[in-house]
Amino acid sequence: MANPEESKLDLFLQWLQLNGVQQRGCKIKYCDSNKGFGIFLSADDVSDGNFKALFYEINFGLLLVVPLDLAITPMRVLQDPILGPECSAMFEEGDVDDRFLMILFLTIERLRKNSSWKPYFDMLPTTFGNPLWFTDDELLEVKGTTLYHATELQKKKLLSLYEDKVKNLVKKLLVLHGETERCEKFCCFKFTANSIFWTRALNIPFPCSYVYPQVQDEQDNTFSSFNRNAESDTSKISSGELTDGKGLEIYGVEGQATEVTPASVQGETVWVEGLIPGIDFCNHDLKPAANWEVDGTGSTTGVPFSMYLLSAGKSHLQVEDEISISYGSKGNEELLYLYGFVIDNNPDDYLLVHYPLEAIQSVPFSESKAQLLEAQKAELRCLLPRSLLDRGFFQAGTLQKESNDKCNVVLVSNYSWCGQRKMPSYLNRLVFPEDFLTALRTIAMLEDELYQVSSLLQELVGSNGERQPTDKEVRAAIWESCGDSGALQLLVDLLNMKSLKYQAQFLCCSRMVDLEEGSGTEENDTELLEKACSTEIPEEYTSFEANELITREMMSKSRWCSIVYRRGQKQLTRLFVKEAEHALQLALSEGN
């Protein structure tokens, strides 16, 4: 007898087939408690005689084809006969955005007993691993990180949105659907629908001719979008229905809407966020086994206006291997915040460094410095990817790096129009973005340096103020007057708070102090992870003692992810502090 999970999967596969989805050498099945469901290579229903043909197809060809009519997009919501009229006014007035529309749709359809989307929603998780779902104790594991503050803000925003815009609207829409008994059971919007969207949505390049058909107007030869009630909307995927033998009906889903604004059209493609049932069951991997693409004409798949999963051509793939895709080059902070997982030793990890905007008000000559920051379009925050360290002071250079360094020398050598400040010897190894450093130079300026900047800029402007200096000229004047040492000292203080000089000035603690407060050092985190991963149990242990040891050493997925993430942040902070301190020493020794 099939268990409930198998029954849900069977109904979902029928639903996909009914709605035109083609599985070509792949199948959806359960992975584990961490991943949930995934997509795997399959040889089901294949005889030995044509196995070679299947092997060629799954390793070098198509794996899964999904009609774009099945996509959940903002256009679909605005075309919905019940949701559309209620949402259109809010959307056009700017009260809500396109993501809100999709999250609202997910909320309503997940609650409706007779929704045509029920087989799909029954397959989706009801809890998630992102920090919105952490317990209070688990969330404390990332206290002091950017992720902690972002989660707190997101919770407040979602709860406010729920109370202000969602609660009464969902009740009204459920009543219109005849689902009055479901009105008090939709708290899932607060976190569930939001998490479903963020963990499964893709930025999809829809063909322009699909979402915004080109209709030549006889008067002005411009584009015209379909009328919402016009018969020219895409037809239903299927009007049939299936049953699972227990009286549960599986309905086809009504067609995709076709109205967008001209501003979203770019050439032959309209980029729209949306969910693609089927393809959204692919899990992430740094070395993906497949990619997804859109087929507007049907020349590749035989299905016009479809999205397909294409094998990356890895010949080592075997039947029953999982078909993964890449979610993009994302650090652990983004992976955990959006998807609820991390990658240990993630090569795409990064560190966010910023100078608090509020703190500028307390620095000397704050008004003048604020004007200079605005004039040079300076950035008060920067992302420091791990990959920057590959060309830093403590890593070997490459030919590509040397080529890039030559470009940097030409750029910065133009800064000193007086020739009084020599080109820094460390320029080619400096890993910190110039936009951020120029902001720190401005903030760290001393009184005499500020006057020198004003004098240099006055030479350009002239006595009658004939013109305003460009942002590059402002940056050049500041570098000529200040050099790098003040900015690098400020950067070191931001990262590590080695000097107490700015402690009262900053409205937030240093990066490393924040990270280590309550969770210890990088070494402490490594020790915790090693204990959690230890599975060796001495042979002399009894079964009871072994179970007790396993229980004591077991760690929740949320806590493990949190420790991996924060350890990575501590490691990057330590490495970038090392880079900043070395650059500071060189700047001071060279008079910069």
Secondary structure, 3 states (H helix, E strand, C coil): CCCHHHHHHHHHHHHHHHCCCEECCEEEEEEECCCEEEEEECCCCCCHHHHHHHHHHHHHCEEEEEEHHHCECHHHHHHCCCHHHHHHHHHHCCCCCHHHHHHHHHHHHHHCCCCCCHHHHCCCCCCCCCHHHCCHHHHHCCCCCHHHHHHHHHHHHHHHHHHHHHHHHHHHHHHHCCCHHHCCCCCHHHHHHHHHHHHHCEEEEEEHHHHCCCCCCCCCCCCCCCCCCCCCCCCCCCCCEEECCCCCEEECCCCCCCCCCHHHEECCEEEEEEECCCHHHCCECCCCCEEEEEECCCCCCCCCCEEEEEECCCCCCCCCCECCECCCCCCHHHHHHHCCCCCCCCCCCEEEEECCHHHHHHCCCHHHHHHHHHHCCCCCEEEEEHHHHHHCCCCCCCHHHHHHHHHHHHHHHCCCCCCCCCCCCCHHHCCCCHHHHHHHHHHHCCHHHHHHHHHHHHHHHCCCCCCCCCHHHHHHHHHHHHCCHHHHHHHHHHHHCCCHHHCCCCCCCCHHHHHHCCCCCHHHHHHHHHHHHCCCCCCCCCHHHHHHHHHHHCCCHHHHHHHHHHHHHHHHHHHHHHHHHHHHHHHHHCCC
